[in-house]
């Protein structure tokens, strides 16, 4: 088969993959919506009162309806881009300003990111200022929204530009054997972002304040001391600047380990519930989940970059996107599209592992900070966010990093020796 015929066949395959992926996601999302309407087991019937239960279902329908529109438009545009070689046209445009392959690759991806961000603005605006506002979640002002987008473009442009510039440079020097050096570079970059991203990047968007002295800090220090956990950096973040939803997260390793509590979490939960949620985050560290997730991520990157090294041997991938010549950036973009089925399998494995570790962290919390506090805290967080109590099992397998609320509460009831009902 000639190179041109191979490129045409690959183009048809790419279009087919995009359409099939959309159709599959659409079916799963529809199943998820219908599943959300199933009755809640009697044991959990008191989580939502009738009014809030209806509001939760309305929230799911609103997100689903908007997702259908966004998905159709995105899929149509992607298919048109593949059919008419728009990526190749962008490549030709960039080449009009530079003959340096590294510069061309970086400029191509930055331009593609800018186009995607601008094209996605109407969806982002509607999601933030219509759907989230309608259900009383949005606290983002138009000025904050605009500055967030501008800061995001600049920061992501710098970081992605540096990383892709390094990978493209390695490719120019080492050819398709670049992948191992690229993996080392990517892994070091990821570790740096995980270790210091919270204290370097987050303050550009949110205010991080050291948790002040008082009842909550005393309770947290007492708990961490009891577990032999060096508290590291404990911040309160002004999450209320953008949303009323509550959250907390762990980041960093070693001396850089950091726990961030949203101010909305502290506002909505009791002191005991906040400590129990923090104990869950400490559980991720004590049970080595952080390190195993980093190892898994490094292995996935190793696998994907190894496959990319193989894929870049085939010039037809670049030509299938409309390119006149083979290039690192067109080959990488085409590879990512071809990878869709494998990426879904890898994602499902990763999601399953993540959900298992969430159960484990819950168990750690309830075994080291006894009482119903984690259970009540998780329920408050989820119910306040109008979470779907009945997500479809297939949707959970594909999309959920955390187990559904009712499954977590069931597991906590077992751990706490609560008698199981219907």
SEDREN-102830 format. One line per 2 residues: number of its first residue (from 1); their letters; for each residue x, y, z of C-alpha. Coordinates in steps of 0.001 Angstrom, whole numbers, plus 500000, padded with zeros to 6 digits. Layout:
# residues N
NUM	a	X:Y:Z; ... $
//
This chain:
# residues 422
1	xx	500000:500000:500000; 501354:503428:499044 $
3	xx	502062:506078:501678; 499141:508146:500423 $
5	xx	496719:505217:500625; 497988:504369:504093 $
7	xx	497399:507971:505185; 493862:507935:503780 $
9	xx	493083:504650:505520; 494466:505987:508796 $
11	xx	492382:509144:508433; 489251:507002:508089 $
13	xx	490291:504986:511158; 490815:508157:513201 $
15	xx	487413:509536:512234; 485808:506203:513097 $
17	xx	487497:506139:516496; 486274:509649:517305 $
19	xx	482691:508803:516352; 482706:505446:518169 $
21	xx	484206:507011:521299; 481505:509708:521294 $
23	xx	478725:507173:520740; 480015:504991:523565 $
25	xx	480316:507928:525969; 476850:509134:524986 $
27	xx	475339:505731:525750; 477141:505520:529105 $
29	xx	476039:509048:530055; 472440:508221:529143 $
31	xx	472555:505047:531227; 473985:507070:534088 $
33	xx	471174:509611:533913; 468467:506916:533951 $
35	xx	470232:505063:536760; 470332:508233:538866 $
37	xx	466524:508225:538942; 466300:504820:540636 $
39	xx	464938:504823:544200; 467486:505212:546978 $
41	xx	467656:502202:549354; 465683:502770:552532 $
43	xx	468888:502714:554596; 469996:505943:552854 $
45	xx	466621:507516:552217; 467285:510220:554802 $
47	xx	470372:511549:552997; 468196:513735:550784 $
49	xx	464844:515188:551709; 462295:515168:548878 $
51	xx	463073:518715:547755; 466839:518264:547694 $
53	xx	466542:514859:546025; 464566:516484:543209 $
55	xx	467144:519260:542995; 469898:516653:542694 $
57	xx	468074:514936:539832; 467517:518276:538122 $
59	xx	471229:519021:538444; 472073:515689:536806 $
61	xx	469632:516382:533954; 471018:519875:533412 $
63	xx	474606:518581:533242; 473551:515728:530973 $
65	xx	471613:517928:528558; 474461:520402:528267 $
67	xx	476945:517544:527905; 475002:516190:524929 $
69	xx	475202:519527:523132; 478873:519995:523958 $
71	xx	479698:516427:522935; 477936:516674:519569 $
73	xx	479584:519986:518693; 483037:518828:519800 $
75	xx	482715:515576:517868; 481507:517270:514692 $
77	xx	484351:519797:514820; 486907:517040:515427 $
79	xx	485587:514981:512527; 485688:518026:510236 $
81	xx	489242:518785:511382; 490312:515244:510515 $
83	xx	488402:515117:507250; 489783:518430:505956 $
85	xx	493275:518202:507458; 493035:521256:509712 $
87	xx	495946:520051:511858; 498064:519887:508721 $
89	xx	496968:523400:507805; 498028:524637:511242 $
91	xx	501370:522893:510771; 501876:524654:507434 $
93	xx	500917:528001:508995; 503449:527622:511799 $
95	xx	506165:526548:509365; 505705:529864:507606 $
97	xx	507369:531522:510599; 510170:529084:511455 $
99	xx	512203:526257:509980; 513399:525000:513371 $
101	xx	511561:521744:514047; 511579:522198:517824 $
103	xx	510144:525707:517530; 507539:524450:515051 $
105	xx	506466:521616:517386; 506150:523870:520435 $
107	xx	504356:526601:518485; 501980:524020:516975 $
109	xx	500904:522642:520339; 500632:526093:521932 $
111	xx	498511:527321:519014; 496357:524194:519228 $
113	xx	495907:524761:522966; 494942:528384:522410 $
115	xx	492413:527435:519741; 490915:524747:521994 $
117	xx	490668:527148:524938; 488982:529872:522887 $
119	xx	486609:527360:521256; 485727:525977:524678 $
121	xx	484994:529374:526234; 481243:529388:525447 $
123	xx	480879:525971:527095; 482905:527041:530125 $
125	xx	480921:530264:530504; 477574:528481:530280 $
127	xx	478641:525745:532693; 479896:528273:535248 $
129	xx	477429:531121:535023; 474264:529244:534066 $
131	xx	474275:525651:535335; 476453:526085:538433 $
133	xx	474787:529412:539240; 471291:527969:538815 $
135	xx	472023:525378:541507; 473666:527891:543858 $
137	xx	477223:526618:543458; 478919:529376:541500 $
139	xx	480625:532229:543316; 482999:533100:540466 $
141	xx	482820:536706:539328; 483302:537570:535641 $
143	xx	486621:539223:536541; 487859:536111:538352 $
145	xx	486742:533947:535427; 488633:536097:532908 $
147	xx	491797:536346:534993; 491704:532584:535642 $
149	xx	491600:531900:531912; 494391:534358:531137 $
151	xx	496614:533088:533948; 495864:529508:532934 $
153	xx	496875:530208:529342; 500151:531842:530333 $
155	xx	501133:529274:532977; 500138:526233:530935 $
157	xx	501812:527784:527902; 505096:528175:529758 $
159	xx	505017:524735:531415; 503775:522836:528364 $
161	xx	506127:524773:526134; 509117:523796:528278 $
163	xx	508106:520133:528509; 507214:519732:524842 $
165	xx	510290:521685:523846; 512412:519217:525805 $
167	xx	510662:516198:524254; 510849:517644:520731 $
169	xx	514556:518425:521215; 515239:514870:522363 $
171	xx	513379:513589:519299; 515499:515724:516979 $
173	xx	518697:514378:518558; 517744:510749:519186 $
175	xx	515026:510116:516616; 512373:507559:517578 $
177	xx	514709:506268:520294; 513999:509470:522212 $
179	xx	511265:507851:524269; 513343:506627:527238 $
181	xx	515072:509969:527770; 511663:511555:527218 $
183	xx	510189:509334:529918; 512891:510374:532409 $
185	xx	512251:514038:531562; 508475:513695:531851 $
187	xx	508729:511794:535142; 511022:514393:536717 $
189	xx	508684:517151:535526; 505660:515352:537009 $
191	xx	507425:514804:540338; 508375:518473:540515 $
193	xx	504816:519548:539813; 503425:517152:542419 $
195	xx	505939:518229:545044; 505833:521973:544560 $
197	xx	502824:522730:542361; 500566:523497:545316 $
199	xx	502887:526101:546806; 504086:527556:543486 $
201	xx	501117:527368:541089; 498058:527358:543368 $
203	xx	498831:530757:544993; 498601:532322:541537 $
205	xx	494899:531477:541576; 493935:531067:545219 $
207	xx	495013:532416:548577; 496667:529803:550786 $
209	xx	496681:530639:554480; 498334:528623:557232 $
211	xx	495583:527191:559418; 495478:529562:562414 $
213	xx	495747:528534:566038; 492504:527467:567640 $
215	xx	490255:524496:568298; 490575:523021:564810 $
217	xx	494355:523275:564595; 494727:521867:568113 $
219	xx	492527:518898:567174; 494462:518308:563940 $
221	xx	497854:518531:565658; 496688:516139:568377 $
223	xx	495506:513629:565761; 498661:513865:563633 $
225	xx	500838:513491:566732; 498912:510362:567734 $
227	xx	499687:508852:564319; 503337:509848:564214 $
229	xx	502605:512012:561201; 504722:515138:560772 $
231	xx	502089:517689:559863; 504155:519435:557202 $
233	xx	502299:522317:555566; 498628:522708:556427 $
235	xx	496806:525364:554436; 493313:526761:554169 $
237	xx	492391:527702:550592; 489741:530248:549652 $
239	xx	487736:527787:547572; 484652:529914:548242 $
241	xx	486126:532380:545745; 484776:530184:542948 $
243	xx	482324:527653:544353; 480350:526714:547434 $
245	xx	481441:523076:547102; 483738:521719:549821 $
247	xx	486920:519705:549369; 490365:518830:550707 $
249	xx	493423:517303:549079; 496942:516038:549710 $
251	xx	499965:516937:547592; 503718:516803:547788 $
253	xx	506192:514282:549111; 508814:514319:551866 $
255	xx	509386:517764:553347; 507118:519239:550659 $
257	xx	504025:517272:551708; 501019:519525:552008 $
259	xx	497379:519220:553034; 494938:521818:551743 $
261	xx	491523:522337:553341; 488959:524423:551469 $
263	xx	487446:527188:553579; 484039:525822:552549 $
265	xx	484956:522493:554153; 485760:524174:557469 $
267	xx	482552:526207:557228; 480232:523272:556539 $
269	xx	481734:520535:558756; 482225:520231:562495 $
271	xx	485744:520154:563944; 485508:516362:564389 $
273	xx	484339:515891:560791; 487175:518024:559420 $
275	xx	489722:515998:561421; 488174:512773:560117 $
277	xx	488441:514024:556527; 492039:515062:557159 $
279	xx	492660:511595:558645; 491504:510181:555301 $
281	xx	494130:512311:553529; 496778:511232:556040 $
283	xx	495719:507654:555311; 496727:508094:551673 $
285	xx	500215:509013:552852; 500551:506431:555637 $
287	xx	499276:503585:553446; 501755:504571:550690 $
289	xx	498996:505335:548177; 500800:508480:547062 $
291	xx	503915:506555:546082; 502098:503683:544385 $
293	xx	500046:506165:542339; 503268:507890:541298 $
295	xx	504761:504525:540337; 501666:503645:538313 $
297	xx	501720:507010:536573; 505407:506593:535753 $
299	xx	504753:503121:534344; 501865:504382:532203 $
301	xx	504064:507149:530837; 506837:504612:530176 $
303	xx	504397:502455:528209; 502844:505321:526254 $
305	xx	506105:507015:525320; 507516:503637:524265 $
307	xx	504531:503152:521961; 504899:506729:520710 $
309	xx	508494:505965:519785; 507223:503105:517633 $
311	xx	504366:505154:516146; 506684:507971:515038 $
313	xx	508329:505519:512624; 505178:505699:510510 $
315	xx	505021:508875:508429; 501455:508030:507407 $
317	xx	500197:509178:510820; 501333:512746:510183 $
319	xx	500020:512705:506632; 496651:511373:507837 $
321	xx	496213:514638:509752; 496810:516664:506601 $
323	xx	500524:517290:507037; 502780:517697:504024 $
325	xx	505737:516188:505865; 506123:513867:508843 $
327	xx	506745:515635:512141; 506997:514981:515867 $
329	xx	503906:517016:516746; 501561:515649:514070 $
331	xx	502743:512113:514761; 502173:512576:518498 $
333	xx	498710:514069:517960; 497682:511257:515625 $
335	xx	499089:508699:518055; 496963:510102:520903 $
337	xx	493852:509708:518764; 494784:506175:517735 $
339	xx	495404:505358:521375; 491755:505991:522355 $
341	xx	490760:502331:522957; 493942:501495:524904 $
343	xx	493693:504757:526812; 490207:503786:527986 $
345	xx	491466:500420:529255; 494407:502047:531065 $
347	xx	492090:504686:532522; 489658:502062:533837 $
349	xx	492500:500188:535543; 493758:503413:537083 $
351	xx	490247:504397:538210; 489671:500997:539815 $
353	xx	492936:501299:541726; 492053:504837:542841 $
355	xx	488634:503768:544130; 490186:500871:546057 $
357	xx	492626:503237:547736; 489791:505608:548661 $
359	xx	488139:502740:550535; 491480:502002:552189 $
361	xx	491951:505625:553244; 488400:505656:554623 $
363	xx	489231:502549:556664; 492407:504198:557951 $
365	xx	490467:507276:559016; 487730:505391:560829 $
367	xx	490254:503084:562560; 492469:505909:563809 $
369	xx	489789:508516:564497; 486829:506489:565755 $
371	xx	483235:507564:565641; 480741:508447:562917 $
373	xx	482563:511655:561965; 483973:510589:558584 $
375	xx	480614:509104:557618; 478710:512283:558468 $
377	xx	481406:514476:556918; 481391:512599:553612 $
379	xx	477595:512668:553544; 477527:516428:554114 $
381	xx	480114:517094:551388; 478344:514912:548826 $
383	xx	474795:515961:549592; 475737:519635:549643 $
385	xx	477222:519135:546160; 473996:517400:544982 $
387	xx	475987:514274:544154; 474394:511462:542191 $
389	xx	473554:508738:544718; 472907:506151:542001 $
391	xx	475603:506418:539312; 475532:503611:536776 $
393	xx	478187:500934:537502; 479663:501277:533995 $
395	xx	479921:505050:534373; 481698:504532:537693 $
397	xx	484196:502115:536124; 485051:504592:533359 $
399	xx	484917:507984:535069; 484950:507753:538872 $
401	xx	488155:508181:540867; 486113:507874:544086 $
403	xx	483536:505205:544962; 479864:506263:544967 $
405	xx	478767:507766:548277; 476442:504923:549276 $
407	xx	479201:502342:548769; 481556:504365:550962 $
409	xx	478915:504744:553667; 478161:501008:553556 $
411	xx	481851:500227:554015; 482127:502692:556892 $
413	xx	479044:501193:558575; 480653:497758:558369 $
415	xx	483917:499124:559770; 482038:500821:562607 $
417	xx	479984:497706:563367; 476668:499313:562395 $
419	xx	473934:496777:561712; 473165:496554:557999 $
421	xx	469613:497208:556923; 467741:497083:553690 $
//
